[in-house]
Amino acid sequence: MEEPDPDLPTKLICWDMDETLGHFRGIAHALRGEEAPPSPYPIGIRCNIAAVLEQMYEEGFVHFITTGGGLNYAGLILELTGLDVYFAEVLADDALYTPEELETNTYERKRYGFALDLMEFSEERAKSDMIIIGDLHKDAPYDLDGVVFIEHESGFLYDAHLSYLLIHAFLEAGDGSFNKGFNALYRQDETVSINNNIQFKTEIRYFRGNDTPTIYSINAEDYIKRLEEI
C-alpha cells in the first residue's frame, strides 16, 4: 500500500466485523466445536472491501476493528481474509466491555474510549474525525457524545464502495467534519438521498446522557453484490 499523504488530517473509522466486513459465522461455530446452522450465504468478505480499505488508508483514514467476537477470533478472520494489513488495531473483549458485561454476556453498546486513547483524540475531536460502522444498534458508542454511527443491517451484502460514498458524503457536507456533515444532512422523519441511488434516514438517538447521530434504514439496491469467497 502507498503511504498516506502526511499533510492529510487523520480520520478514524471503527468497523464492526461480523456482518459488516463479511459473513464468518461458520468459522465462529467451528472454533466453538459446534455445527453451523444452515445459511443462505457462503463464508466470505464483502465485495470490494479490500480495495476500499486500501483507498481510504491512502487518503489518510485509520482503520480499527471493534468486535464482540473476541481477539483470537478476530485475528484468525483477518489473517484468513488477508484484511489484517489494513487494520491498525483490533479492539475486543475488555477493550470494549466491562468485566460484568463479559461475565454475564450482556451488552448494551460498545465502549470506544480506548480507541480515542490510541489515537490521542479528545472527545471533541472524535465528533469531527471519527465514525463508527456496524450492523446492529449495539455497535453504537456507549461512552461518546456526538460521534456519528452508520447502522447498516446486513451491510456485508453490499459493495463496500457504498460505505465509501456515505463516509465522503458526510465529510463533504461538513467541510471535513463527520458531526457537522450529519447536522447538514439531518432530516427528521424524512429520507435523505445522495448520488440519486442511495437513500437513508437520520436520527439522533439518546443513550445515557449522550447523543448518537445515526444513519440507518439504508436503501441502495444498485450496490447489492455477491460476497467474495475466501
Number of C-alpha atoms within 10 A of each C-alpha: 9 9 9 16 12 10 7 11 11 16 22 21 20 24 22 23 24 23 20 24 27 26 24 18 18 17 17 18 13 11 11 9 9 11 12 13 8 8 10 5 14 17 16 18 27 22 23 16 23 18 13 18 22 18 16 17 22 17 18 18 20 21 20 20 25 30 23 23 14 14 17 10 16 22 13 14 19 18 12 11 15 13 17 18 12 20 18 11 15 22 21 20 17 16 18 23 21 14 11 11 14 14 9 8 9 11 16 14 17 23 21 21 17 13 22 16 11 10 13 11 16 11 18 12 15 24 20 22 22 25 21 22 25 26 22 17 17 14 25 28 24 22 17 23 19 24 26 29 26 25 22 22 16 16 23 26 21 25 21 24 16 18 17 15 14 17 17 14 18 21 19 15 17 18 11 17 21 29 25 20 21 25 16 13 17 19 14 11 9 11 15 16 15 12 9 7 11 18 16 18 19 22 17 18 13 11 16 9 10 16 19 21 24 22 21 19 15 20 16 16 11 11 16 16 15 16 21 16 14 11
